[in-house]
Amino acid sequence: MNNLLKGKRGIIFGALDERSIAWKVAEQCVQQGASITLTNAPAALRFGQIDELGKQLGAEIIPADATNLEDLETLVTKSMEILGGKIDFVLHSIGMSVNIRKKRAYTDLNYDWMQKTYDVSAVSFHKLMQVLYKLDAMSDWGSILALSYIAAQRVFPDYSEMAESKSLLESYARSFGYHFGETKKVRVNTISQSPTVTTAGSGVGGFDVFFQYSDKMSPLGNASADACAEYCAVMFSDMTRYVTMQNLYHDGGFSKMGMNPAVFEMVCKEDEE
Ligand SMILES: NC(=O)c1ccc[n+]([C@@H]2O[C@H](COP(=O)([O-])OP(=O)(O)OC[C@H]3O[C@@H](n4cnc5c(N)ncnc54)[C@H](O)[C@@H]3O)[C@@H](O)[C@H]2O)c1
């Protein structure tokens, strides 16, 4: 391994099972020499497999509901104690839509559920950064990342209220990135990832067909969770110190495509069948 993150300390949110993008990021960061703590919502700790990952990586697991400021304060304080100093990198890998789960149409959203979705999927990112900022928990030239999706910019009807959640998430990266950069030389970015087979991803209607469409449309094909983990490690490393307040596409080129003949062929084949 390259030891890209040798001696660095990190907190990874959102590893639920081995398909989770955060699971792969945690493995990659430790392979690259980092020490980390893992965290997830208390309920997810009960039905997920994070214990296995903790054992495998020698990482402590600290429960935290990312919408709860007290939980976040405890998490950050404990992580600094366990890891022995300020935090060099943080991954926010959290998403959940109540209206999608309950199959409510976008034209008939339940607004209480929508608020919950925003709180979990986006406002939690601001809360996390505010806690890190107030506790002065980030090392100089540290790196904070959240995972996003292109539905923040383009319409993907089945993505429903998650589209607005991701727009808000990306906006927080820009706005907080300014404050973190000015005062603490910390960078904040979002990575806009290809569709990826995970619990959260597969919960979106029509995911399988969309996954194939996106794979065909992208000249490099869909980026895998493992590839995303490698990109995150680079973004946490000292090689990217001046990249901040950006939404970075990690999508095999999908975001720049208009039409790909491979998609055309796929549609024609379907018409013939
Ligand atoms: N899978 C995809 O196609 C895809 C594509 C682009 C971006 N993303 C984003 O990647 C991130 C990770 O998702 P994933 O695909 O690995 O799925 P996942 O289901 O494995 O991860 C989502 C995580 O969010 C956690 N979570 C939910 N509510 C929480 C709360 N209140 N507090 C703390 N954690 C909470 C879940 O427990 C879970 O671990 C999400 O932000 C998702 O939107 C996913």
The ligand as an SDF file (V2000), in Angstrom:
LIG
                    3D

 44 48  0  0  0  0  0  0  0  0999 V2000
  -25.6920    3.9070   -3.5700 N   0  0  0  0  0  0  0  0  0  0  0  0
  -25.7680    4.8440   -4.5070 C   0  0  0  0  0  0  0  0  0  0  0  0
  -26.2200    4.6130   -5.6340 O   0  0  0  0  0  0  0  0  0  0  0  0
  -25.2390    6.2330   -4.1910 C   0  0  0  0  0  0  0  0  0  0  0  0
  -24.9010    7.1030   -5.2330 C   0  0  0  0  0  0  0  0  0  0  0  0
  -24.4590    8.3860   -4.9260 C   0  0  0  0  0  0  0  0  0  0  0  0
  -24.3730    8.7770   -3.5950 C   0  0  0  0  0  0  0  0  0  0  0  0
  -24.7160    7.9040   -2.5990 N   0  0  0  0  0  0  0  0  0  0  0  0
  -24.6500    8.3580   -1.2190 C   0  0  0  0  0  0  0  0  0  0  0  0
  -23.6750    7.6100   -0.5260 O   0  0  0  0  0  0  0  0  0  0  0  0
  -23.9760    7.6940    0.8690 C   0  0  0  0  0  0  0  0  0  0  0  0
  -23.8670    6.3030    1.4810 C   0  0  0  0  0  0  0  0  0  0  0  0
  -24.9110    5.4750    1.0230 O   0  0  0  0  0  0  0  0  0  0  0  0
  -24.7000    3.9640    0.5730 P   0  0  0  0  0  0  0  0  0  0  0  0
  -25.1180    3.8850   -0.8530 O   0  0  0  0  0  0  0  0  0  0  0  0
  -23.3660    3.4760    0.9610 O   0  0  0  0  0  0  0  0  0  0  0  0
  -25.8360    3.2060    1.4010 O   0  0  0  0  0  0  0  0  0  0  0  0
  -25.9100    2.6230    2.8900 P   0  0  0  0  0  0  0  0  0  0  0  0
  -27.3360    2.2970    3.1040 O   0  0  0  0  0  0  0  0  0  0  0  0
  -24.9330    1.5180    3.0410 O   0  0  0  0  0  0  0  0  0  0  0  0
  -25.4700    3.8520    3.8060 O   0  0  0  0  0  0  0  0  0  0  0  0
  -26.3560    4.8210    4.3090 C   0  0  0  0  0  0  0  0  0  0  0  0
  -26.0040    4.9960    5.7650 C   0  0  0  0  0  0  0  0  0  0  0  0
  -26.7120    6.0890    6.3850 O   0  0  0  0  0  0  0  0  0  0  0  0
  -26.8460    5.7030    7.7460 C   0  0  0  0  0  0  0  0  0  0  0  0
  -27.8110    6.5480    8.4630 N   0  0  0  0  0  0  0  0  0  0  0  0
  -29.1490    6.6930    8.2100 C   0  0  0  0  0  0  0  0  0  0  0  0
  -29.7120    7.5030    9.1330 N   0  0  0  0  0  0  0  0  0  0  0  0
  -28.7090    7.8790    9.9750 C   0  0  0  0  0  0  0  0  0  0  0  0
  -28.6580    8.7220   11.1220 C   0  0  0  0  0  0  0  0  0  0  0  0
  -29.7560    9.3430   11.6030 N   0  0  0  0  0  0  0  0  0  0  0  0
  -27.4710    8.8960   11.7630 N   0  0  0  0  0  0  0  0  0  0  0  0
  -26.3430    8.2770   11.3140 C   0  0  0  0  0  0  0  0  0  0  0  0
  -26.3250    7.4750   10.2000 N   0  0  0  0  0  0  0  0  0  0  0  0
  -27.5060    7.2820    9.5630 C   0  0  0  0  0  0  0  0  0  0  0  0
  -27.3370    4.2650    7.6230 C   0  0  0  0  0  0  0  0  0  0  0  0
  -27.3240    3.5630    8.8370 O   0  0  0  0  0  0  0  0  0  0  0  0
  -26.3510    3.7340    6.5990 C   0  0  0  0  0  0  0  0  0  0  0  0
  -25.1810    3.2240    7.2140 O   0  0  0  0  0  0  0  0  0  0  0  0
  -25.3470    8.3550    0.9900 C   0  0  0  0  0  0  0  0  0  0  0  0
  -25.1920    9.7360    1.2340 O   0  0  0  0  0  0  0  0  0  0  0  0
  -25.9030    8.1460   -0.4060 C   0  0  0  0  0  0  0  0  0  0  0  0
  -26.9180    9.0800   -0.7170 O   0  0  0  0  0  0  0  0  0  0  0  0
  -25.1360    6.6370   -2.8720 C   0  0  0  0  0  0  0  0  0  0  0  0
  1  2  1  0
  2  3  2  0
  2  4  1  0
  4  5  1  0
  4 44  2  0
  5  6  2  0
  6  7  1  0
  7  8  2  0
  8  9  1  0
  8 44  1  0
  9 10  1  0
  9 42  1  0
 10 11  1  0
 11 12  1  0
 11 40  1  0
 12 13  1  0
 13 14  1  0
 14 15  2  0
 14 16  1  0
 14 17  1  0
 17 18  1  0
 18 19  2  0
 18 20  1  0
 18 21  1  0
 21 22  1  0
 22 23  1  0
 23 24  1  0
 23 38  1  0
 24 25  1  0
 25 26  1  0
 25 36  1  0
 26 27  1  0
 26 35  1  0
 27 28  2  0
 28 29  1  0
 29 30  1  0
 29 35  2  0
 30 31  1  0
 30 32  2  0
 32 33  1  0
 33 34  2  0
 34 35  1  0
 36 37  1  0
 36 38  1  0
 38 39  1  0
 40 41  1  0
 40 42  1  0
 42 43  1  0
M  CHG  2   8   1  16  -1
M  END
$$$$
